[in-house]
Amino acid sequence: MTPTRNPHQILIIGGGFAGFWAAVAARRVAGSRADVTLVSPEPVLQIRPRLYEAQPETLAVDLRPLLRKVDVGFARDAAVRLDAAAKVVTLASGERLAYDRLVVATGSRMRRPPVPGAAAAFSVDTQAEAIAFDRRLAQIAKTVAAPTIAVVGAGFTGIELALELRDRFLAHGGDRVAARLRIVLIDRAATVGPELGPGPRPEIEAALEAANVELRLDAKVRALAADRVAFADDSVLFADDSVLAADAVVLATGMAAAPFAAQVPGARDGLGRVVVDAALRAPAAPEVFVAGDAAAADTGDGHRTLQSCQHAGQLGRVAGENAARDLIGLPLMPYTQLRYVTCLDLGRSGAVITQGWERRVEKTGAEGKAVKRWINTQLIYPPADGTADALLASSSTDLAARAGKLAGKAA
């Protein structure tokens, strides 16, 4: 017998942290009063915060069994067009999906710099790109005695990647190569991690020095050249006409909202994110809620959300819950992010953990690394037991409980 289609439809676009938790939260609140469907090109949750690590092929979670447990439908397709007036999303396959409430959680994409050759450079922005970069590292480990890797972008991801590279070569059996590896971290800013502020900077600089990572700061890249056959022909050309020859160039140049968010009516910020109200609704499209890296929201204390899984998870939970609440006539709840914690991996130097927007350093070294490992391998994953009850409970928007859990672990 063909199951009866519910007359009420909640549609979630995007299968990242925000989209997954939005779908589960919507199901928890709506119960049997609406169908909930998640649309994503791939049926996996990419563990994007870990893509600087070795073995990127392992860094994804199959969404399908989790979604089935909570009766959320899945459509393997890409959303390409939004008609907010008609309340219809068109997919790449040509299928048109009508909705009563929509959550746009289409995430972000790395911003490749507008210079020649940038399109051919490596990145670790997606799992597929991280795997391609890892394969390049494996080839280099086998063919080059003393390689050079250039990392363009000395922000959060660039720092973590640069400090992990020697151990990445070790993972490919390149013991001698790892010892001879030259790592150059490049940024147009005058300091490393400028967006992280001065608090954790001494720890970052000490870790980079201990790892023998060369810094080329206050440097403007004019062009990138890459030869995918001859490893030694990759290079970075600078505005001062100097050239850095490298065996691989990898970009970590910041993020902006993925293109689909541009179709949501209303205002946007400088990153292309939809400016939403306190309930994460797009003011110009009342049936549309926006979450994750596609949303520019106030965290409840005057700060704007960051494009990070820390904010994406809570944004998704609140957007999904509010989409369901709005549909069934319940009052909406405001989005808040009670705690802000920065956890930066420093490779062999451990990690630095900061608290608050002023980024007060709380833990460093091995102690910080233990917290970072717990976050990376446990906290950001769906519940290990995967039961329906556990999934639904984990979609709760009660930040106090989760903030307390994190505080207890970090204490």
Protein Blocks (a to p, Z undefined) as FASTA:
>chain_A
ZZdddfbdcddedjbfklmmmmmmmmmmnmmmbccddddfbfcdcdfklmmpghkllmcc
dfklmmmmnopacdddddfbdcfknopacdfkopacddfbdcddebjaddddfbehklmp
ccfkbmklmmmmmmmmmmmmmmpmbdcdddehjafklmmmmmmmmmmmmmnopamlmmmp
ccddddfbfbehklnojmlmmmmmmmmmmnopacdehiacfbdcddfkbmmlgccddfko
pacddfbdcddebjaddfklmmpgcdddfkopacddfkopafklmkbccehjlbccdehi
opacdddfklmmmmmmmmmmmmmmmmnopacdddddfbacddddehjnopaddedjkopa
fbgcjllmmmmmmmmmmmmpccfklpaklmmmmmpcblklmmmmmmmmmZZ
